[in-house]
């Protein structure tokens, strides 16, 4: 059977600082459409933003192009589905098919498979520690984690979400919640009793002021405790580097949230404000 021919217009809007530019980019089965509205001299237009100013024009252009296509009897692309491509269902975070009820299937999603192959989730080298997202653990009869050489220990593999997602996961999906409790009788030889991750260099709720004549602020922050590499996020955006200490260059006034994450899934967060 052929792939579905339903080809809705997918679009994304944007608005520049101060309402100077409003744009929308649309994509249908045949065309990429770009709309920009604004003033040539860059002066602001109060109340102008992408959805209100650019999207109506985008829809008009899209309708004109689709009408012309129909008049010209040019049909939408119809690509036959290769015999090697079939529908399947995979589980996240592992990216592979798992039986119903598997605790490693945190989300079940439909997908297309090539020759029935469902390769595991590909992680970039800078995304993860050496063990990746698969945690081999050994459990005792009570379901607690033990060392591999403990009596009656059975091996189990847990799939966890990639570390950079930890700040946004619900509590039940974080690594600390997914990993079973440690046994006090025959504890595992791992790092999950690491010291708590601490962030210092700026206080929670601090309001930072520039010195007279300063255009930017250099904020030096550091971590203690935790294990392994660090991942840094400023207002939800990842920062370069995995070092334990970080120097932030701040220019724009406003509220900021800084999050640091370590290899064991611990996070530390601080909220502060840069004054005008």
NUMI-844826 format. One record per residue (C-alpha): x, y, z; residue number from 1; chain. Coordinates in Angstrom, 3 decimals. Layout:
{{X Y Z} NUM A}
...
This chain:
{{0.000 0.000 0.000} 1 A}
{{1.053 3.581 -0.550} 2 A}
{{2.087 5.960 2.168} 3 A}
{{-0.759 8.247 3.309} 4 A}
{{-1.293 11.221 0.989} 5 A}
{{-2.597 13.552 3.673} 6 A}
{{-0.167 16.460 3.521} 7 A}
{{-1.135 19.188 5.996} 8 A}
{{0.800 22.406 6.202} 9 A}
{{3.390 22.234 8.961} 10 A}
{{4.546 25.623 10.182} 11 A}
{{6.663 27.411 12.771} 12 A}
{{6.494 31.046 13.813} 13 A}
{{8.932 33.480 15.333} 14 A}
{{9.002 37.015 16.714} 15 A}
{{12.137 39.077 17.261} 16 A}
{{12.888 41.121 20.354} 17 A}
{{10.832 44.313 20.491} 18 A}
{{8.304 43.146 17.854} 19 A}
{{10.638 44.179 15.030} 20 A}
{{10.197 41.051 12.904} 21 A}
{{7.447 38.465 12.624} 22 A}
{{7.920 35.394 10.471} 23 A}
{{6.443 32.011 9.648} 24 A}
{{7.967 29.087 7.759} 25 A}
{{5.601 26.479 6.288} 26 A}
{{6.146 23.116 4.634} 27 A}
{{3.663 21.108 2.561} 28 A}
{{4.215 18.076 0.366} 29 A}
{{5.665 20.138 -2.487} 30 A}
{{6.710 23.588 -1.285} 31 A}
{{8.604 25.374 1.472} 32 A}
{{7.035 28.789 2.114} 33 A}
{{8.622 31.655 4.046} 34 A}
{{6.779 34.777 5.216} 35 A}
{{8.399 37.812 6.878} 36 A}
{{6.609 40.942 8.043} 37 A}
{{8.189 44.042 9.502} 38 A}
{{9.544 47.471 8.657} 39 A}
{{12.625 47.943 6.448} 40 A}
{{14.263 50.261 8.982} 41 A}
{{13.772 47.742 11.807} 42 A}
{{11.528 49.921 13.954} 43 A}
{{9.101 48.025 16.210} 44 A}
{{5.471 47.325 15.310} 45 A}
{{3.502 47.104 18.540} 46 A}
{{1.524 43.885 18.857} 47 A}
{{3.109 42.246 15.812} 48 A}
{{4.025 38.590 16.255} 49 A}
{{4.355 35.568 14.009} 50 A}
{{0.989 33.931 14.595} 51 A}
{{-1.016 37.133 14.142} 52 A}
{{0.930 38.760 11.302} 53 A}
{{2.697 36.081 9.278} 54 A}
{{0.518 32.959 9.582} 55 A}
{{-2.534 34.440 7.789} 56 A}
{{-0.329 35.336 4.821} 57 A}
{{1.282 31.906 4.973} 58 A}
{{-2.124 30.227 4.716} 59 A}
{{-3.130 32.432 1.783} 60 A}
{{0.045 31.612 -0.147} 61 A}
{{-0.337 27.911 0.636} 62 A}
{{-3.937 27.895 -0.624} 63 A}
{{-2.914 29.689 -3.825} 64 A}
{{-0.147 27.186 -4.500} 65 A}
{{-2.408 24.210 -3.813} 66 A}
{{-5.113 25.636 -6.118} 67 A}
{{-2.597 26.168 -8.899} 68 A}
{{-1.396 22.616 -8.456} 69 A}
{{-4.931 21.285 -8.842} 70 A}
{{-5.539 23.421 -11.934} 71 A}
{{-2.335 22.140 -13.482} 72 A}
{{-3.413 18.584 -12.557} 73 A}
{{-0.153 18.120 -10.745} 74 A}
{{-0.903 15.594 -8.018} 75 A}
{{0.739 15.381 -4.643} 76 A}
{{3.751 13.063 -4.524} 77 A}
{{2.641 9.438 -4.287} 78 A}
{{5.502 7.210 -3.263} 79 A}
{{4.812 3.482 -2.994} 80 A}
{{5.906 1.976 0.278} 81 A}
{{8.851 -0.391 -0.283} 82 A}
{{8.246 -3.992 0.684} 83 A}
{{11.120 -3.708 3.167} 84 A}
{{9.333 -0.969 5.156} 85 A}
{{6.633 -1.963 7.621} 86 A}
{{4.782 -0.662 10.622} 87 A}
{{5.975 -1.468 14.100} 88 A}
{{5.775 -0.419 17.723} 89 A}
{{8.824 0.495 19.785} 90 A}
{{9.379 1.369 23.404} 91 A}
{{11.174 4.375 24.804} 92 A}
{{13.763 4.980 26.117} 93 A}
{{15.421 1.874 24.658} 94 A}
{{14.044 2.341 21.133} 95 A}
{{13.251 -1.359 20.562} 96 A}
{{10.172 -3.590 20.567} 97 A}
{{9.376 -5.092 23.965} 98 A}
{{6.591 -7.424 25.132} 99 A}
{{3.456 -6.003 26.724} 100 A}
{{3.932 -5.237 30.397} 101 A}
{{7.722 -4.850 30.259} 102 A}
{{8.853 -2.353 32.885} 103 A}
{{11.490 -1.086 30.442} 104 A}
{{8.722 0.128 28.121} 105 A}
{{8.122 3.564 29.604} 106 A}
{{6.360 4.817 26.450} 107 A}
{{5.025 2.744 23.546} 108 A}
{{5.061 4.506 20.159} 109 A}
{{4.178 3.533 16.552} 110 A}
{{6.946 3.771 13.976} 111 A}
{{8.191 2.586 10.575} 112 A}
{{10.763 -0.219 10.533} 113 A}
{{13.217 -1.153 7.799} 114 A}
{{13.257 -4.929 7.262} 115 A}
{{11.753 -5.380 10.722} 116 A}
{{14.882 -4.017 12.403} 117 A}
{{14.495 -1.893 15.536} 118 A}
{{17.993 -0.720 16.556} 119 A}
{{18.483 0.635 20.083} 120 A}
{{18.456 4.343 20.823} 121 A}
{{21.611 5.994 19.475} 122 A}
{{23.403 8.157 22.020} 123 A}
{{26.010 10.729 21.089} 124 A}
{{29.348 10.316 22.906} 125 A}
{{28.849 13.548 24.857} 126 A}
{{25.347 12.580 26.006} 127 A}
{{26.064 9.817 28.434} 128 A}
{{28.478 8.157 30.789} 129 A}
{{30.259 4.907 29.982} 130 A}
{{27.310 2.674 30.877} 131 A}
{{24.784 4.434 28.625} 132 A}
{{21.085 4.081 29.411} 133 A}
{{21.131 0.338 30.204} 134 A}
{{21.732 -0.515 33.851} 135 A}
{{22.574 -4.152 34.652} 136 A}
{{21.649 -4.776 38.286} 137 A}
{{21.634 -7.844 40.515} 138 A}
{{18.694 -8.405 42.844} 139 A}
{{18.073 -10.592 45.869} 140 A}
{{14.839 -12.449 46.596} 141 A}
{{13.340 -9.269 48.077} 142 A}
{{14.032 -7.267 44.927} 143 A}
{{16.830 -5.188 46.465} 144 A}
{{20.088 -4.452 44.669} 145 A}
{{23.026 -6.578 45.736} 146 A}
{{26.555 -7.322 44.554} 147 A}
{{26.881 -9.768 41.654} 148 A}
{{28.549 -12.413 43.848} 149 A}
{{25.904 -12.359 46.592} 150 A}
{{23.991 -15.611 47.231} 151 A}
{{20.917 -16.125 45.033} 152 A}
{{21.584 -12.895 43.090} 153 A}
{{19.750 -12.667 39.762} 154 A}
{{20.669 -10.253 36.966} 155 A}
{{18.216 -7.730 35.569} 156 A}
{{18.650 -4.925 33.025} 157 A}
{{16.875 -1.597 33.460} 158 A}
{{16.501 0.941 30.650} 159 A}
{{16.588 4.526 31.904} 160 A}
{{16.131 7.861 30.158} 161 A}
{{19.235 9.734 28.905} 162 A}
{{20.825 11.933 31.556} 163 A}
{{20.107 15.315 29.891} 164 A}
{{16.359 14.614 30.260} 165 A}
{{16.519 14.201 34.050} 166 A}
{{15.512 17.793 34.953} 167 A}
{{12.228 17.444 33.012} 168 A}
{{11.213 13.896 33.931} 169 A}
{{8.420 13.194 36.425} 170 A}
{{9.712 11.917 39.751} 171 A}
{{8.720 8.305 38.986} 172 A}
{{10.869 8.272 35.823} 173 A}
{{14.093 9.638 37.319} 174 A}
{{16.990 7.231 37.784} 175 A}
{{16.858 7.402 41.556} 176 A}
{{13.249 6.154 41.452} 177 A}
{{13.790 3.499 38.766} 178 A}
{{16.726 1.791 40.465} 179 A}
{{15.687 -0.637 43.232} 180 A}
{{16.728 0.026 46.825} 181 A}
{{20.158 -1.172 47.972} 182 A}
{{20.485 -4.175 50.231} 183 A}
{{22.091 -3.460 53.592} 184 A}
{{23.208 -7.101 53.962} 185 A}
{{25.106 -7.504 50.678} 186 A}
{{25.277 -4.010 49.104} 187 A}
{{26.230 -3.547 45.435} 188 A}
{{29.633 -2.197 44.516} 189 A}
{{28.499 0.972 42.746} 190 A}
{{28.459 4.724 43.152} 191 A}
{{24.826 5.218 44.097} 192 A}
{{25.796 6.231 47.629} 193 A}
{{27.611 9.244 46.209} 194 A}
{{27.627 12.499 48.140} 195 A}
{{24.766 14.864 47.281} 196 A}
{{25.406 17.199 44.355} 197 A}
{{25.779 20.790 45.579} 198 A}
{{25.913 24.025 43.532} 199 A}
{{27.640 27.120 44.900} 200 A}
{{28.626 30.565 43.642} 201 A}
{{25.169 32.162 43.605} 202 A}
{{22.390 32.056 46.189} 203 A}
{{18.814 31.015 45.470} 204 A}
{{16.760 34.111 44.629} 205 A}
{{19.811 36.385 44.359} 206 A}
{{19.490 39.663 42.435} 207 A}
{{22.791 40.445 40.711} 208 A}
{{23.647 44.040 39.796} 209 A}
{{26.231 45.267 37.323} 210 A}
{{28.975 47.643 38.388} 211 A}
{{28.802 51.113 36.794} 212 A}
{{29.938 50.886 33.172} 213 A}
{{29.732 47.085 33.009} 214 A}
{{27.917 45.571 30.010} 215 A}
{{28.108 41.949 31.107} 216 A}
{{28.545 39.898 34.252} 217 A}
{{30.871 36.931 34.739} 218 A}
{{29.335 34.507 37.216} 219 A}
{{31.636 31.751 38.471} 220 A}
{{29.797 28.732 39.869} 221 A}
{{31.120 25.410 41.139} 222 A}
{{29.845 22.005 42.223} 223 A}
{{30.776 19.641 45.007} 224 A}
{{29.729 16.059 45.668} 225 A}
{{28.066 14.024 42.945} 226 A}
{{29.838 11.668 40.551} 227 A}
{{31.420 11.866 37.097} 228 A}
{{30.821 14.459 34.408} 229 A}
{{28.478 17.425 34.705} 230 A}
{{25.805 18.656 32.299} 231 A}
{{24.872 22.340 32.587} 232 A}
{{21.571 23.971 31.517} 233 A}
{{20.690 27.682 31.553} 234 A}
{{16.958 28.391 31.236} 235 A}
{{16.523 24.892 29.809} 236 A}
{{19.210 25.266 27.134} 237 A}
{{22.304 23.003 27.315} 238 A}
{{25.679 24.688 27.805} 239 A}
{{28.982 23.480 26.375} 240 A}
{{31.383 21.559 28.588} 241 A}
{{31.151 18.911 31.303} 242 A}
{{33.460 20.432 33.913} 243 A}
{{32.694 20.703 37.625} 244 A}
{{33.100 24.499 37.630} 245 A}
{{31.563 26.937 35.148} 246 A}
{{31.930 30.607 34.173} 247 A}
{{28.715 32.163 32.896} 248 A}
{{28.726 35.305 30.757} 249 A}
{{25.419 37.117 31.259} 250 A}
{{24.352 40.106 29.157} 251 A}
{{20.564 40.384 29.146} 252 A}
{{18.671 41.385 32.287} 253 A}
{{15.990 39.048 33.513} 254 A}
{{15.367 35.866 35.468} 255 A}
{{17.623 32.833 35.068} 256 A}
{{17.526 29.205 36.152} 257 A}
{{20.779 27.237 36.263} 258 A}
{{20.660 23.433 36.500} 259 A}
{{23.601 21.050 36.824} 260 A}
{{23.291 17.273 36.402} 261 A}
{{25.800 14.511 37.214} 262 A}
{{26.237 10.935 35.945} 263 A}
{{24.196 9.414 38.763} 264 A}
{{21.184 11.527 37.824} 265 A}
{{21.447 13.983 40.701} 266 A}
{{20.513 17.592 39.933} 267 A}
{{21.119 20.916 41.645} 268 A}
{{19.146 24.032 40.706} 269 A}
{{19.429 27.732 41.490} 270 A}
{{17.188 30.615 40.396} 271 A}
{{18.534 34.170 40.255} 272 A}
{{17.976 37.485 38.489} 273 A}
{{20.251 39.884 36.608} 274 A}
{{19.155 43.447 37.314} 275 A}
{{19.016 46.126 34.621} 276 A}
